[in-house]
Amino acid sequence: MIRIEHIWLGVEPVDMRSGMDRLLMQVVAVFGRAQPHHAYLFANRRGTRMKVLIHDGFGVWMAVRRLHQGQFAWPTLGSHVTLSVEQARALVVGLPWQRMNADGSLSVL
């Protein structure tokens, strides 16, 4: 298993045609450098596709996620956001992670 200590969300949309090297350049531009055991999440402009880069201490892994309906709940302000594990799990399945309570439940308005 790959150990992930911190999860970072890049707010600016990226071109989903970008490969691992271009996204790694984006990580360096936004976060300063790719740190071991950190995951970096990026989405396209429409918020329907997500790419995740994970630095495992030896190299970089890339994963892709696509929603067939709806959009990822992506923030629009700032350059990056830190997520908890529960927030990241909610984000990946398309739930509104910004509404997560401390106990991991979602609040409904």
Secondary structure, 3 states (H helix, E strand, C coil): CCCCCEEEEECCCCCCCCCHHHHHHHHHHHHCCCCCCEEEEEECCCCCEEEEEEECCCCEEEEEEECCCCCCCCCCCCCEEEECHHHHHHHHCCCCHHHECCCCCECCC
